């Protein structure tokens, strides 16, 4: 059997959406399921229906939250692909 592409796998998984949601609802409503299983199923249903709640970002200090982005350029010598520091060029 040939390897499935990500698109094919997503399509197959989406074809089971109704059954998966029914299963989650069944676990959530089951009196025999553990509380942890019921809460987990309820969270999964809410996340899929309403999206995950936004995550708040907290700063360690009293100042504004800072983001630092680093862009690094790596030069590779075609004669020596193992050399990625670019110092020998």
N, C-alpha and C positions, 0 to 999 in steps of 0.2 A: 504494500500500500504506500503510495507516494506521500511525502510529508505535506501536511496542510499548511497553507499560508495563514498568517494572522487574521486576514480578512475572512477566510473560510471558517476558522475556529470561532471567531466572534459571531459569525452568522449562525453556526450550529448552536452556540451557547444561547444566543438571543431567541432561537427557536424554542428553547425550554423555559423562557421567562415566566409564562403563565403558571407552569407546574412548580417552578422554584418559588414563586410568590405564594402559591397555595400551600406549599410545604412550610414556608416560614410562618404563614398565618396559622397553620395547624399546630406548629410547635408553640407559637406565642399563646394560643388559646388552650393548649393541652394542660389539664390539671395534673397529669402524670409527669410532665417535663419539669426539670429543675428550674428554680428561679433564675439561675444564670442563663440557661438555655432560652427561657422565655424572654428575658431582657435582651439577650443577644439577637434573637429573631426580631423583636420589636424594633431595636436599633437599626437592623439591616433594612427592614421595611421602611422606616422613616427616612433613612439615608437615600434609598432609591426613589422614594416618592417626593421628598422635599430637598434633597441634597444634604451634604454634611454641614453642620453649623460652622460659621467662620471661627478660625482659631485666633485668639488674641495674642498679640506680641507684647512681651514685657521687656522693659529696659532694666538692667541691673542697677542703674544709678537714678539720680533725680532728673537728669537731662533728657533731651529728646532721643528717641530711638535712632540709632545710626546703623546704616547698612554699608558694608564694605564689599566692593566687588573687585576681583582681581582677574585681569586678563593676562595670560602668559603666552608669548609667542615662542614656539620651539622651532629651531632651524635644524634640519637633518641633512647631513652630508650624504649625497647620493652614493659616494664611494664607500661610506661607512654608516649604514643605516642604524647601527647600534649606538652611534654617537648622537645623542639628542640634546647635549648641552650647548652645542654651537660654538664652543670655545676653540675648537681646532680649525675653524674655517678662516 
